[in-house]
Amino acid sequence: MRDSPTLRNLALAICLLSAPLGADPAAGAREAIAALEAATAALDEAESGRDRIAALTETVRAFEDGLAAVRAGQRAAAQAEARLTQGLLSKEEDIARLVGVLQVMGARDTPHMLLHPEGPTGSARSSMLLATVTPRLQEDAAALRTDLADVAALRALQADAAARLRDGLIDVERARSALSEAIAERAPLPRRFTEDPIQISVLIAASETLDGFAAGLLGTVVRTGSADAPAAEDLRGALDTPVRGRILRRFGEADAAGVARPGLILATAPSALVTAPAAATVRYAGPLLDYGNVMILEPARDVLLVLAGLARLYVGGGEVVTAGTPLGLMGAAQHATSIDRSETLYIEVRVNQEKADPEEWFALERN
């Protein structure tokens, strides 16, 4: 029997429309929005809490995690919407055929008895074939309605996430301002040594590289407190990540110009909070060469952690910090609602003045 063109087109439409168009990321995006709302609720409590600095530090970090999660959810929703839309567009012709057939069939549960050129036998065969494919047509029509509803839901979710992101960026700036005020009002941190500003100035002027500065740094201090510190091996692989970020370049990896640095480069959000990865003595805090503001920490004997690229510093040389103490902020965005611009933090680990791979010392997420 020769099939009619309508039935061949119908079979093609069923085959094409039966493939799934993608998963729905809405649940993850909504969870991210809820996390950001929780951080907003915690801000008022943190500002009035007994230990304001610790509470605000946690709140700022919660905001940063929530904002990053909302951005990720927003991107996932946009990608899912694009996949669904592209899938629907690629099947536009087949969808039109499906809609045409459904319009002919009407709303009745049984198919029409179509007049066939071959007479009653052909009509019977066509009716049997339509009776077979009708349930699949109904299923495909329902799937199409679901896909269209998913596209609309994803667009609404993206709009909601964008609005929440704008509000969250304003709230996190308020939290950072409150943290800066609390730090300005806090009592002085304990000191392990007193920095000699003249020796530091001479060392900076004489140093042409970070290597030279780090090598001469330990000779510029006069110790005034205990030098007790954990063993270096106790910290290997256990240091907290100082800032939320994405690895741009790894230890010894050359950049586009072919320059390889003995450290790690992280891309961070604008104004991201940088915290102490462990209890440590601040060996140096200030501008250095072309690195911007540099923080050099000594968490263990003969171990130096170099953090370069901060825009604002909260601690000074000689002070003793505990793990999680706010050290400073990365550079600020030009506009309060900027979400795409990023800053870079450079991290070096030096053990007995030898460079070590930071990924062996920090508990970083592998990218």
JOMO-V36013 format. One line per field, one symbol per residue. ss: DSSP state (H for helix, E for strand, - for the rest). phi: phi as a letter, one per 20 degrees, with the letter a starting at -180 (. if undefined). burial: b if it has 16 or more other ideal C-beta (glycine too) atoms within 10 Angstrom, else e. A space follows every 10 residues. Layout:
# JOMO-V36013
ss = ???
phi = ???
burial = ???
This chain:
# JOMO-V36013
ss = ----HHHHHH HHHHHHH--- -----HHHHH HHHHHHHHHH HHHHHHHH-- -HHHHHHHHH HHHHHHHHHH HHHHHHHHHH HHHHHHHHHH -HHHHHHHHH HHHHH----- ---------H HHHHHHHHHH HHHHHHHHHH HHHHHHHHHH HHHHHHHHHH HHHHHHHHHH HHHHHHHHHH HHHHH----- E-EEE-HHHH HHHHHH---H HHHHHHHHHH EEE------E -HHHH---E- ----EEEEE- ---E-----E ---EEEEEE- --EEE----E EEEEEEE--- --EEEEEEEE --EEEEEEEE -EE-----EE E----EEEE- ---------- -EEEEEEEEE E--EEE-HHH -E-----
phi = .effgfffff ffffffffff dpeeefgfff ffffffffff fffffffdff dfffffffff ffffffffff ffffffffff ffffffffff dgffffffff fffffmeffd ffeefdgeng ffffffffff ffeggfffff ffffffffff ffffffffff ffffffffff ffffffffff ffffeffgff ddbdfeffff fffffeedcf gffffeffed cdfccfdfbf fgffefmdff ffbfadfebe gmefefened debdddecfg mfedcffafa eefbbrfbld emfcddddeb gmdcdddcof ecddccfnfd degnffercf feffcfefcd fcdcdecccc dlmefcfgfe ddeeffd
burial = eeebeebebb eebbebbeee bbebbbeebe ebbebbeebb ebbeebbebe ebbbbbbbbb bbbbebbbbb bebbebbbeb beebbebbee beebbebbee beeebeeeee beeeeeeeee ebeeebbebb eebbebbeeb beebeebeeb beebeebbeb beebbeebbe bbbebbebbb ebbeeeeebe bbbebbeeeb eebeeebeeb eebbebbeeb beeeeeeebe ebeebbeebe bbbbbebbbb beeeeeeeee bbbbbbebbb bbbbbbbbbb bbbbbeebee ebbbbbbbbb eebbbbbbbb bbbbbebbbb beebbbbbbb bbbeeeeebe ebbbbbbbbb beeebbebbe bbebeee
